[in-house]
Amino acid sequence: MKKSAFKFSSFQEPTLSPFEKLFNIFKELIIHTSGDFDEAIEWLRELDKEYKLTDENYTIDDFVNDLLKKGYIRKEISANGDSIKISSKTERLLRKHVLKHLFGNLKKTKKGNHKTKYSSSGSDENLNIKDFEFGDPLDRILLTESLKNAIISSGENDLSLKKDDLVVWNSNHNSQMSTVLMIDVSHSMILYGEDRITPAKKVAMALVEYIKTKFPKDTIDILSFGDEARPISIKDLPYLKVGPYHTNTVAGLDLAFDILRKRKNNNKQIFMITDGKPSCMFTKDGFYKNSAGLDNFILDQCYNRARQAKKNKIPITTFMIASDPYLQTFVKKFSEVNNGKAFYTGLDGLSEMIFEDYDKNRRQKLR
């Protein structure tokens, strides 16, 4: 009998150092605590008591010292006393961490992303990135971007560069995408003991990292909306918190329009993550709010923004983290007016839906 050329062995879980084991837990805790280092370490100590994460050879205090040595945290001196904050190095690492965990098992984007009718002039302005195909010149492989893909797909501790990780310069003239992601930070995002803001933050961080890695010429802007709307810088995403706010959807959409107006890309879109009804807005007479049911005055202003977006060829995709029938009725009409899309999802499916919708839109013209 002919012997097989393949050798099989049982799966062996990678051996992690005491620091690596704690660091994986710490990254999750620091997101849940909105970047509060002291609270994250307090939670880690409680987990250690319950699950015996450390021993006398490596303690939580040793872990904190290693975080300092490796540059993941920094000491901050102020008039109110010394404190410890996470570093910019950790902020970047958190985006890679959530990207790997949320989107790591999903398929890579397909090539041929919404090409325009215009041909390439060969200038750097028209260069883009595409997946490596047999026959592509080896000198056009982008080593840095390919290594980033390998880290995302295989992890930093077991780096393996595969063909699917390779990307090359593509001189085809491709339309680029500008996206605004709106995140609801009203009080309902933590109401009834359900944490909805942490998954929303994770999705935002992962989407940012995915776009920066895969489509560096696309743009992604994040904004939060509660009583008012404000832009969120990428580095501030881990610190985003819910407040005692109402839901000013109108202000969020107006800010999204202002941001997209400044973007020169042909394709523009808005993603909105929310779990509540529009309940407030600014008027010429001041701040108007009504939390009792659906207010037609506020809804009409939302519908007006939906029509405005449609007129400007900006589709709005709403991800409703709620199951209330009357809220779904509003979202359905809002989407019909805009000719956009609506997803009614739980927290578990949020990341997959946003990723897949971005990927789909990235492969077609939104005009």
Secondary structure, 3 states (H helix, E strand, C coil): CCCCCCCCCCCCCCCCCHHHHHHHHHHHHHHHCCCCHHHHHHHHHHHHHHHCCCECCECHHHHHHHHHHCCCEEEECCCCCCEEEECHHHHHHHHHHHHHHHHCCCCCCCCCCCECCCCCCCCHHHCEEEECCCCCCHHHECHHHHHHHHHHHHCHHHCCCCHHHCEEEECCCECCEEEEEEEECCHHHHHHHCCCHHHHHHHHHHHHHHHHHHCCCCEEEEEEECCCEEEECHHHHHHCCCCCCCCCHHHHHHHHHHHHHCCCCCEEEEEEEECCCCCEEEECCEEEECCCCCCHHHHHHHHHHHHHHHHCCCCEEEEECCCCHHHHHHHHHHHHHHCCEEEECCCCCHHHHHHHHHHHHHCCCCC
